Amino acid sequence: MGCALVGRQFARKIGFSDPGKAYLAGLLHDIGIIAHLWVAPREFAAIMKAASERHVPLHEAELEVLGITHSESGRIVAQRWHFPADLTEVIGAHHTPESAPSHRALVAVIAVSDLLCRMSGLGYGYTENREIDFLEQPGFGILAAECPQLRDFDWARFTFELEAYVDEVQKLVSLLYRGTQ
């Protein structure tokens, strides 16, 4: 949910052509996690424990334990369920947007949004110990080429606005989560 809301907001700010598609892609991008929970629940519990204890990205811990990431298994699910090509690309390449053969701008919007969420505490229940230079991220490079408005993008202002927005998103997610218990 967090990535969907941040993705839509980010897409609007950079002039991406379809913020609604960014929202949907943000909702679905981690569908491979559900596959991992379903197929290998014990292993996934170990993955979460390792990732949170070491403060590393979830997909790195998945690769170590399962030999496959939620992006890869999510792509398989998306293909089997006949998702549209653009959503399948996002699901399969949101941690490696440079590997996306098509729909690169949408993949990059979600890759950057996912990273923004994880660095802002809207991740998987733990923080990652990483220093990020967004300008050096592959997704940012793709967006710089695909979205002309990004060339004049005010990252400092967006980061400031994002902090307030993330607080709102966290409250919303918390309310929704409490309603399902």
PyMOL CGO cylinders between C-alpha atoms (Angstrom):
from pymol import cmd
from pymol.cgo import CYLINDER

trace = [
    CYLINDER, 0.00, 0.00, 0.00, 2.79, 2.39, 0.93, 0.3, 1, 1, 1, 1, 1, 1,
    CYLINDER, 2.79, 2.39, 0.93, 4.62, 1.89, -2.36, 0.3, 1, 1, 1, 1, 1, 1,
    CYLINDER, 4.62, 1.89, -2.36, 1.35, 2.39, -4.26, 0.3, 1, 1, 1, 1, 1, 1,
    CYLINDER, 1.35, 2.39, -4.26, 0.64, 5.72, -2.58, 0.3, 1, 1, 1, 1, 1, 1,
    CYLINDER, 0.64, 5.72, -2.58, 4.23, 6.95, -2.79, 0.3, 1, 1, 1, 1, 1, 1,
    CYLINDER, 4.23, 6.95, -2.79, 4.50, 5.71, -6.38, 0.3, 1, 1, 1, 1, 1, 1,
    CYLINDER, 4.50, 5.71, -6.38, 1.40, 7.61, -7.47, 0.3, 1, 1, 1, 1, 1, 1,
    CYLINDER, 1.40, 7.61, -7.47, 2.59, 10.78, -5.72, 0.3, 1, 1, 1, 1, 1, 1,
    CYLINDER, 2.59, 10.78, -5.72, 6.10, 10.48, -7.18, 0.3, 1, 1, 1, 1, 1, 1,
    CYLINDER, 6.10, 10.48, -7.18, 4.67, 9.78, -10.66, 0.3, 1, 1, 1, 1, 1, 1,
    CYLINDER, 4.67, 9.78, -10.66, 2.55, 12.93, -10.47, 0.3, 1, 1, 1, 1, 1, 1,
    CYLINDER, 2.55, 12.93, -10.47, 5.51, 15.03, -9.33, 0.3, 1, 1, 1, 1, 1, 1,
    CYLINDER, 5.51, 15.03, -9.33, 7.77, 13.93, -12.18, 0.3, 1, 1, 1, 1, 1, 1,
    CYLINDER, 7.77, 13.93, -12.18, 5.11, 14.13, -14.88, 0.3, 1, 1, 1, 1, 1, 1,
    CYLINDER, 5.11, 14.13, -14.88, 4.85, 10.38, -15.49, 0.3, 1, 1, 1, 1, 1, 1,
    CYLINDER, 4.85, 10.38, -15.49, 2.05, 9.76, -17.97, 0.3, 1, 1, 1, 1, 1, 1,
    CYLINDER, 2.05, 9.76, -17.97, -0.09, 7.40, -15.87, 0.3, 1, 1, 1, 1, 1, 1,
    CYLINDER, -0.09, 7.40, -15.87, 0.02, 7.89, -12.06, 0.3, 1, 1, 1, 1, 1, 1,
    CYLINDER, 0.02, 7.89, -12.06, -2.90, 5.46, -11.73, 0.3, 1, 1, 1, 1, 1, 1,
    CYLINDER, -2.90, 5.46, -11.73, -0.85, 2.72, -13.34, 0.3, 1, 1, 1, 1, 1, 1,
    CYLINDER, -0.85, 2.72, -13.34, 1.99, 3.57, -10.93, 0.3, 1, 1, 1, 1, 1, 1,
    CYLINDER, 1.99, 3.57, -10.93, -0.48, 3.11, -8.06, 0.3, 1, 1, 1, 1, 1, 1,
    CYLINDER, -0.48, 3.11, -8.06, -1.58, -0.31, -9.32, 0.3, 1, 1, 1, 1, 1, 1,
    CYLINDER, -1.58, -0.31, -9.32, 2.01, -1.37, -9.99, 0.3, 1, 1, 1, 1, 1, 1,
    CYLINDER, 2.01, -1.37, -9.99, 2.96, -0.28, -6.48, 0.3, 1, 1, 1, 1, 1, 1,
    CYLINDER, 2.96, -0.28, -6.48, 0.17, -2.42, -5.04, 0.3, 1, 1, 1, 1, 1, 1,
    CYLINDER, 0.17, -2.42, -5.04, 1.28, -5.50, -6.96, 0.3, 1, 1, 1, 1, 1, 1,
    CYLINDER, 1.28, -5.50, -6.96, 5.07, -5.16, -7.06, 0.3, 1, 1, 1, 1, 1, 1,
    CYLINDER, 5.07, -5.16, -7.06, 5.71, -7.45, -4.06, 0.3, 1, 1, 1, 1, 1, 1,
    CYLINDER, 5.71, -7.45, -4.06, 3.25, -10.21, -5.00, 0.3, 1, 1, 1, 1, 1, 1,
    CYLINDER, 3.25, -10.21, -5.00, 6.16, -12.66, -5.00, 0.3, 1, 1, 1, 1, 1, 1,
    CYLINDER, 6.16, -12.66, -5.00, 6.32, -12.33, -1.21, 0.3, 1, 1, 1, 1, 1, 1,
    CYLINDER, 6.32, -12.33, -1.21, 2.89, -13.94, -1.04, 0.3, 1, 1, 1, 1, 1, 1,
    CYLINDER, 2.89, -13.94, -1.04, 4.17, -16.78, -3.20, 0.3, 1, 1, 1, 1, 1, 1,
    CYLINDER, 4.17, -16.78, -3.20, 7.11, -17.27, -0.83, 0.3, 1, 1, 1, 1, 1, 1,
    CYLINDER, 7.11, -17.27, -0.83, 4.83, -17.22, 2.19, 0.3, 1, 1, 1, 1, 1, 1,
    CYLINDER, 4.83, -17.22, 2.19, 2.57, -19.80, 0.58, 0.3, 1, 1, 1, 1, 1, 1,
    CYLINDER, 2.57, -19.80, 0.58, 5.21, -22.16, -0.80, 0.3, 1, 1, 1, 1, 1, 1,
    CYLINDER, 5.21, -22.16, -0.80, 7.96, -21.86, 1.84, 0.3, 1, 1, 1, 1, 1, 1,
    CYLINDER, 7.96, -21.86, 1.84, 6.56, -20.34, 5.05, 0.3, 1, 1, 1, 1, 1, 1,
    CYLINDER, 6.56, -20.34, 5.05, 9.33, -21.62, 7.37, 0.3, 1, 1, 1, 1, 1, 1,
    CYLINDER, 9.33, -21.62, 7.37, 12.06, -20.50, 5.03, 0.3, 1, 1, 1, 1, 1, 1,
    CYLINDER, 12.06, -20.50, 5.03, 10.41, -17.13, 4.61, 0.3, 1, 1, 1, 1, 1, 1,
    CYLINDER, 10.41, -17.13, 4.61, 10.29, -16.70, 8.39, 0.3, 1, 1, 1, 1, 1, 1,
    CYLINDER, 10.29, -16.70, 8.39, 14.04, -17.38, 8.43, 0.3, 1, 1, 1, 1, 1, 1,
    CYLINDER, 14.04, -17.38, 8.43, 14.51, -14.86, 5.61, 0.3, 1, 1, 1, 1, 1, 1,
    CYLINDER, 14.51, -14.86, 5.61, 12.64, -12.17, 7.52, 0.3, 1, 1, 1, 1, 1, 1,
    CYLINDER, 12.64, -12.17, 7.52, 14.63, -12.91, 10.66, 0.3, 1, 1, 1, 1, 1, 1,
    CYLINDER, 14.63, -12.91, 10.66, 17.97, -12.75, 8.81, 0.3, 1, 1, 1, 1, 1, 1,
    CYLINDER, 17.97, -12.75, 8.81, 17.04, -9.59, 6.90, 0.3, 1, 1, 1, 1, 1, 1,
    CYLINDER, 17.04, -9.59, 6.90, 15.83, -7.76, 10.00, 0.3, 1, 1, 1, 1, 1, 1,
    CYLINDER, 15.83, -7.76, 10.00, 18.76, -8.84, 12.18, 0.3, 1, 1, 1, 1, 1, 1,
    CYLINDER, 18.76, -8.84, 12.18, 21.33, -7.86, 9.54, 0.3, 1, 1, 1, 1, 1, 1,
    CYLINDER, 21.33, -7.86, 9.54, 19.31, -4.85, 8.28, 0.3, 1, 1, 1, 1, 1, 1,
    CYLINDER, 19.31, -4.85, 8.28, 19.73, -5.94, 4.66, 0.3, 1, 1, 1, 1, 1, 1,
    CYLINDER, 19.73, -5.94, 4.66, 17.23, -5.72, 1.80, 0.3, 1, 1, 1, 1, 1, 1,
    CYLINDER, 17.23, -5.72, 1.80, 14.71, -8.55, 1.83, 0.3, 1, 1, 1, 1, 1, 1,
    CYLINDER, 14.71, -8.55, 1.83, 15.57, -9.66, -1.70, 0.3, 1, 1, 1, 1, 1, 1,
    CYLINDER, 15.57, -9.66, -1.70, 19.22, -10.18, -0.71, 0.3, 1, 1, 1, 1, 1, 1,
    CYLINDER, 19.22, -10.18, -0.71, 18.22, -12.46, 2.18, 0.3, 1, 1, 1, 1, 1, 1,
    CYLINDER, 18.22, -12.46, 2.18, 15.78, -14.33, -0.09, 0.3, 1, 1, 1, 1, 1, 1,
    CYLINDER, 15.78, -14.33, -0.09, 18.51, -15.02, -2.60, 0.3, 1, 1, 1, 1, 1, 1,
    CYLINDER, 18.51, -15.02, -2.60, 20.79, -16.39, 0.13, 0.3, 1, 1, 1, 1, 1, 1,
    CYLINDER, 20.79, -16.39, 0.13, 18.14, -18.67, 1.66, 0.3, 1, 1, 1, 1, 1, 1,
    CYLINDER, 18.14, -18.67, 1.66, 15.90, -19.66, -1.26, 0.3, 1, 1, 1, 1, 1, 1,
    CYLINDER, 15.90, -19.66, -1.26, 18.09, -18.93, -4.26, 0.3, 1, 1, 1, 1, 1, 1,
    CYLINDER, 18.09, -18.93, -4.26, 15.25, -16.85, -5.74, 0.3, 1, 1, 1, 1, 1, 1,
    CYLINDER, 15.25, -16.85, -5.74, 13.88, -13.42, -4.93, 0.3, 1, 1, 1, 1, 1, 1,
    CYLINDER, 13.88, -13.42, -4.93, 10.28, -12.32, -4.57, 0.3, 1, 1, 1, 1, 1, 1,
    CYLINDER, 10.28, -12.32, -4.57, 10.78, -10.38, -7.80, 0.3, 1, 1, 1, 1, 1, 1,
    CYLINDER, 10.78, -10.38, -7.80, 11.58, -13.54, -9.72, 0.3, 1, 1, 1, 1, 1, 1,
    CYLINDER, 11.58, -13.54, -9.72, 8.82, -15.63, -8.17, 0.3, 1, 1, 1, 1, 1, 1,
    CYLINDER, 8.82, -15.63, -8.17, 6.42, -12.69, -8.55, 0.3, 1, 1, 1, 1, 1, 1,
    CYLINDER, 6.42, -12.69, -8.55, 7.19, -12.55, -12.27, 0.3, 1, 1, 1, 1, 1, 1,
    CYLINDER, 7.19, -12.55, -12.27, 6.27, -16.25, -12.52, 0.3, 1, 1, 1, 1, 1, 1,
    CYLINDER, 6.27, -16.25, -12.52, 2.97, -15.63, -10.71, 0.3, 1, 1, 1, 1, 1, 1,
    CYLINDER, 2.97, -15.63, -10.71, 2.21, -12.60, -12.91, 0.3, 1, 1, 1, 1, 1, 1,
    CYLINDER, 2.21, -12.60, -12.91, 2.90, -14.58, -16.08, 0.3, 1, 1, 1, 1, 1, 1,
    CYLINDER, 2.90, -14.58, -16.08, 0.77, -17.52, -14.98, 0.3, 1, 1, 1, 1, 1, 1,
    CYLINDER, 0.77, -17.52, -14.98, -2.07, -15.22, -14.03, 0.3, 1, 1, 1, 1, 1, 1,
    CYLINDER, -2.07, -15.22, -14.03, -1.76, -13.40, -17.37, 0.3, 1, 1, 1, 1, 1, 1,
    CYLINDER, -1.76, -13.40, -17.37, -1.03, -9.97, -15.92, 0.3, 1, 1, 1, 1, 1, 1,
    CYLINDER, -1.03, -9.97, -15.92, -0.39, -7.26, -18.51, 0.3, 1, 1, 1, 1, 1, 1,
    CYLINDER, -0.39, -7.26, -18.51, 3.21, -7.01, -19.70, 0.3, 1, 1, 1, 1, 1, 1,
    CYLINDER, 3.21, -7.01, -19.70, 3.88, -3.69, -17.96, 0.3, 1, 1, 1, 1, 1, 1,
    CYLINDER, 3.88, -3.69, -17.96, 2.81, -4.98, -14.53, 0.3, 1, 1, 1, 1, 1, 1,
    CYLINDER, 2.81, -4.98, -14.53, 4.74, -8.21, -15.05, 0.3, 1, 1, 1, 1, 1, 1,
    CYLINDER, 4.74, -8.21, -15.05, 7.86, -6.15, -15.81, 0.3, 1, 1, 1, 1, 1, 1,
    CYLINDER, 7.86, -6.15, -15.81, 7.42, -4.08, -12.66, 0.3, 1, 1, 1, 1, 1, 1,
    CYLINDER, 7.42, -4.08, -12.66, 6.95, -7.16, -10.50, 0.3, 1, 1, 1, 1, 1, 1,
    CYLINDER, 6.95, -7.16, -10.50, 9.97, -8.90, -11.99, 0.3, 1, 1, 1, 1, 1, 1,
    CYLINDER, 9.97, -8.90, -11.99, 12.39, -5.99, -12.18, 0.3, 1, 1, 1, 1, 1, 1,
    CYLINDER, 12.39, -5.99, -12.18, 11.56, -3.53, -9.41, 0.3, 1, 1, 1, 1, 1, 1,
    CYLINDER, 11.56, -3.53, -9.41, 14.88, -4.27, -7.66, 0.3, 1, 1, 1, 1, 1, 1,
    CYLINDER, 14.88, -4.27, -7.66, 16.82, -4.27, -10.94, 0.3, 1, 1, 1, 1, 1, 1,
    CYLINDER, 16.82, -4.27, -10.94, 15.11, -1.70, -13.19, 0.3, 1, 1, 1, 1, 1, 1,
    CYLINDER, 15.11, -1.70, -13.19, 18.09, -1.65, -15.54, 0.3, 1, 1, 1, 1, 1, 1,
    CYLINDER, 18.09, -1.65, -15.54, 17.23, -5.26, -16.47, 0.3, 1, 1, 1, 1, 1, 1,
    CYLINDER, 17.23, -5.26, -16.47, 13.71, -4.41, -17.65, 0.3, 1, 1, 1, 1, 1, 1,
    CYLINDER, 13.71, -4.41, -17.65, 13.48, -4.93, -21.41, 0.3, 1, 1, 1, 1, 1, 1,
    CYLINDER, 13.48, -4.93, -21.41, 10.37, -2.75, -21.72, 0.3, 1, 1, 1, 1, 1, 1,
    CYLINDER, 10.37, -2.75, -21.72, 8.11, -0.44, -19.72, 0.3, 1, 1, 1, 1, 1, 1,
    CYLINDER, 8.11, -0.44, -19.72, 11.27, 0.95, -18.17, 0.3, 1, 1, 1, 1, 1, 1,
    CYLINDER, 11.27, 0.95, -18.17, 9.77, 4.22, -16.92, 0.3, 1, 1, 1, 1, 1, 1,
    CYLINDER, 9.77, 4.22, -16.92, 7.02, 2.45, -14.97, 0.3, 1, 1, 1, 1, 1, 1,
    CYLINDER, 7.02, 2.45, -14.97, 9.50, -0.07, -13.57, 0.3, 1, 1, 1, 1, 1, 1,
    CYLINDER, 9.50, -0.07, -13.57, 11.79, 2.79, -12.54, 0.3, 1, 1, 1, 1, 1, 1,
    CYLINDER, 11.79, 2.79, -12.54, 8.98, 4.76, -10.87, 0.3, 1, 1, 1, 1, 1, 1,
    CYLINDER, 8.98, 4.76, -10.87, 8.22, 1.75, -8.71, 0.3, 1, 1, 1, 1, 1, 1,
    CYLINDER, 8.22, 1.75, -8.71, 11.90, 0.92, -8.10, 0.3, 1, 1, 1, 1, 1, 1,
    CYLINDER, 11.90, 0.92, -8.10, 12.55, 4.45, -6.82, 0.3, 1, 1, 1, 1, 1, 1,
    CYLINDER, 12.55, 4.45, -6.82, 9.26, 4.53, -4.88, 0.3, 1, 1, 1, 1, 1, 1,
    CYLINDER, 9.26, 4.53, -4.88, 10.01, 1.18, -3.26, 0.3, 1, 1, 1, 1, 1, 1,
    CYLINDER, 10.01, 1.18, -3.26, 13.44, 2.42, -2.25, 0.3, 1, 1, 1, 1, 1, 1,
    CYLINDER, 13.44, 2.42, -2.25, 11.95, 5.68, -0.92, 0.3, 1, 1, 1, 1, 1, 1,
    CYLINDER, 11.95, 5.68, -0.92, 9.50, 3.64, 1.16, 0.3, 1, 1, 1, 1, 1, 1,
    CYLINDER, 9.50, 3.64, 1.16, 12.14, 1.29, 2.52, 0.3, 1, 1, 1, 1, 1, 1,
    CYLINDER, 12.14, 1.29, 2.52, 14.42, 4.19, 3.44, 0.3, 1, 1, 1, 1, 1, 1,
    CYLINDER, 14.42, 4.19, 3.44, 11.51, 6.04, 5.07, 0.3, 1, 1, 1, 1, 1, 1,
    CYLINDER, 11.51, 6.04, 5.07, 10.45, 3.17, 7.31, 0.3, 1, 1, 1, 1, 1, 1,
    CYLINDER, 10.45, 3.17, 7.31, 7.62, 1.89, 5.08, 0.3, 1, 1, 1, 1, 1, 1,
    CYLINDER, 7.62, 1.89, 5.08, 9.31, -1.39, 4.35, 0.3, 1, 1, 1, 1, 1, 1,
    CYLINDER, 9.31, -1.39, 4.35, 9.01, -4.81, 5.88, 0.3, 1, 1, 1, 1, 1, 1,
    CYLINDER, 9.01, -4.81, 5.88, 9.00, -3.87, 9.56, 0.3, 1, 1, 1, 1, 1, 1,
    CYLINDER, 9.00, -3.87, 9.56, 12.71, -3.14, 9.92, 0.3, 1, 1, 1, 1, 1, 1,
    CYLINDER, 12.71, -3.14, 9.92, 15.14, -0.54, 8.66, 0.3, 1, 1, 1, 1, 1, 1,
    CYLINDER, 15.14, -0.54, 8.66, 17.94, -1.23, 6.22, 0.3, 1, 1, 1, 1, 1, 1,
    CYLINDER, 17.94, -1.23, 6.22, 21.41, 0.02, 7.07, 0.3, 1, 1, 1, 1, 1, 1,
    CYLINDER, 21.41, 0.02, 7.07, 22.26, 1.64, 3.76, 0.3, 1, 1, 1, 1, 1, 1,
    CYLINDER, 22.26, 1.64, 3.76, 23.45, 4.96, 2.49, 0.3, 1, 1, 1, 1, 1, 1,
    CYLINDER, 23.45, 4.96, 2.49, 21.56, 5.80, -0.69, 0.3, 1, 1, 1, 1, 1, 1,
    CYLINDER, 21.56, 5.80, -0.69, 22.41, 8.38, -3.31, 0.3, 1, 1, 1, 1, 1, 1,
    CYLINDER, 22.41, 8.38, -3.31, 19.23, 8.42, -5.36, 0.3, 1, 1, 1, 1, 1, 1,
    CYLINDER, 19.23, 8.42, -5.36, 20.99, 10.12, -8.24, 0.3, 1, 1, 1, 1, 1, 1,
    CYLINDER, 20.99, 10.12, -8.24, 23.22, 7.04, -8.56, 0.3, 1, 1, 1, 1, 1, 1,
    CYLINDER, 23.22, 7.04, -8.56, 20.32, 4.55, -8.57, 0.3, 1, 1, 1, 1, 1, 1,
    CYLINDER, 20.32, 4.55, -8.57, 19.60, 2.79, -11.90, 0.3, 1, 1, 1, 1, 1, 1,
    CYLINDER, 19.60, 2.79, -11.90, 15.91, 3.70, -11.66, 0.3, 1, 1, 1, 1, 1, 1,
    CYLINDER, 15.91, 3.70, -11.66, 16.73, 7.37, -11.37, 0.3, 1, 1, 1, 1, 1, 1,
    CYLINDER, 16.73, 7.37, -11.37, 18.92, 7.20, -14.47, 0.3, 1, 1, 1, 1, 1, 1,
    CYLINDER, 18.92, 7.20, -14.47, 16.10, 5.60, -16.44, 0.3, 1, 1, 1, 1, 1, 1,
    CYLINDER, 16.10, 5.60, -16.44, 13.63, 8.23, -15.26, 0.3, 1, 1, 1, 1, 1, 1,
    CYLINDER, 13.63, 8.23, -15.26, 16.03, 11.06, -16.07, 0.3, 1, 1, 1, 1, 1, 1,
    CYLINDER, 16.03, 11.06, -16.07, 16.04, 9.83, -19.67, 0.3, 1, 1, 1, 1, 1, 1,
    CYLINDER, 16.04, 9.83, -19.67, 12.29, 9.10, -19.87, 0.3, 1, 1, 1, 1, 1, 1,
    CYLINDER, 12.29, 9.10, -19.87, 10.68, 11.92, -17.85, 0.3, 1, 1, 1, 1, 1, 1,
    CYLINDER, 10.68, 11.92, -17.85, 11.90, 15.38, -18.91, 0.3, 1, 1, 1, 1, 1, 1,
    CYLINDER, 11.90, 15.38, -18.91, 10.41, 17.03, -15.78, 0.3, 1, 1, 1, 1, 1, 1,
    CYLINDER, 10.41, 17.03, -15.78, 12.83, 15.07, -13.61, 0.3, 1, 1, 1, 1, 1, 1,
    CYLINDER, 12.83, 15.07, -13.61, 15.76, 17.13, -14.91, 0.3, 1, 1, 1, 1, 1, 1,
    CYLINDER, 15.76, 17.13, -14.91, 14.47, 20.09, -12.90, 0.3, 1, 1, 1, 1, 1, 1,
    CYLINDER, 14.47, 20.09, -12.90, 13.16, 17.97, -10.04, 0.3, 1, 1, 1, 1, 1, 1,
    CYLINDER, 13.16, 17.97, -10.04, 13.68, 19.43, -6.58, 0.3, 1, 1, 1, 1, 1, 1,
    CYLINDER, 13.68, 19.43, -6.58, 14.75, 16.40, -4.55, 0.3, 1, 1, 1, 1, 1, 1,
    CYLINDER, 14.75, 16.40, -4.55, 15.19, 18.39, -1.35, 0.3, 1, 1, 1, 1, 1, 1,
    CYLINDER, 15.19, 18.39, -1.35, 11.63, 19.68, -1.52, 0.3, 1, 1, 1, 1, 1, 1,
    CYLINDER, 11.63, 19.68, -1.52, 10.21, 16.28, -2.51, 0.3, 1, 1, 1, 1, 1, 1,
    CYLINDER, 10.21, 16.28, -2.51, 12.07, 14.59, 0.37, 0.3, 1, 1, 1, 1, 1, 1,
    CYLINDER, 12.07, 14.59, 0.37, 10.67, 17.17, 2.78, 0.3, 1, 1, 1, 1, 1, 1,
    CYLINDER, 10.67, 17.17, 2.78, 7.14, 16.71, 1.41, 0.3, 1, 1, 1, 1, 1, 1,
    CYLINDER, 7.14, 16.71, 1.41, 7.61, 12.94, 1.40, 0.3, 1, 1, 1, 1, 1, 1,
    CYLINDER, 7.61, 12.94, 1.40, 8.29, 12.87, 5.15, 0.3, 1, 1, 1, 1, 1, 1,
    CYLINDER, 8.29, 12.87, 5.15, 4.85, 14.35, 5.85, 0.3, 1, 1, 1, 1, 1, 1,
    CYLINDER, 4.85, 14.35, 5.85, 3.24, 12.14, 3.23, 0.3, 1, 1, 1, 1, 1, 1,
    CYLINDER, 3.24, 12.14, 3.23, 4.90, 9.00, 4.65, 0.3, 1, 1, 1, 1, 1, 1,
    CYLINDER, 4.90, 9.00, 4.65, 3.45, 9.86, 8.07, 0.3, 1, 1, 1, 1, 1, 1,
    CYLINDER, 3.45, 9.86, 8.07, -0.02, 10.00, 6.50, 0.3, 1, 1, 1, 1, 1, 1,
    CYLINDER, -0.02, 10.00, 6.50, 0.57, 6.73, 4.63, 0.3, 1, 1, 1, 1, 1, 1,
    CYLINDER, 0.57, 6.73, 4.63, 1.79, 5.01, 7.81, 0.3, 1, 1, 1, 1, 1, 1,
    CYLINDER, 1.79, 5.01, 7.81, -1.36, 6.12, 9.65, 0.3, 1, 1, 1, 1, 1, 1,
    CYLINDER, -1.36, 6.12, 9.65, -3.58, 4.88, 6.82, 0.3, 1, 1, 1, 1, 1, 1,
    CYLINDER, -3.58, 4.88, 6.82, -1.81, 1.52, 6.60, 0.3, 1, 1, 1, 1, 1, 1,
    CYLINDER, -1.81, 1.52, 6.60, -1.98, 1.17, 10.37, 0.3, 1, 1, 1, 1, 1, 1,
    CYLINDER, -1.98, 1.17, 10.37, -5.72, 1.87, 10.36, 0.3, 1, 1, 1, 1, 1, 1,
    CYLINDER, -5.72, 1.87, 10.36, -6.29, -0.63, 7.57, 0.3, 1, 1, 1, 1, 1, 1,
    CYLINDER, -6.29, -0.63, 7.57, -4.16, -3.25, 9.30, 0.3, 1, 1, 1, 1, 1, 1,
    CYLINDER, -4.16, -3.25, 9.30, -5.98, -2.82, 12.60, 0.3, 1, 1, 1, 1, 1, 1,
    CYLINDER, -5.98, -2.82, 12.60, -9.27, -3.30, 10.76, 0.3, 1, 1, 1, 1, 1, 1,
    CYLINDER, -9.27, -3.30, 10.76, -8.20, -6.77, 9.57, 0.3, 1, 1, 1, 1, 1, 1,
    CYLINDER, -8.20, -6.77, 9.57, -7.29, -8.20, 12.95, 0.3, 1, 1, 1, 1, 1, 1,
]
cmd.load_cgo(trace, "trace")
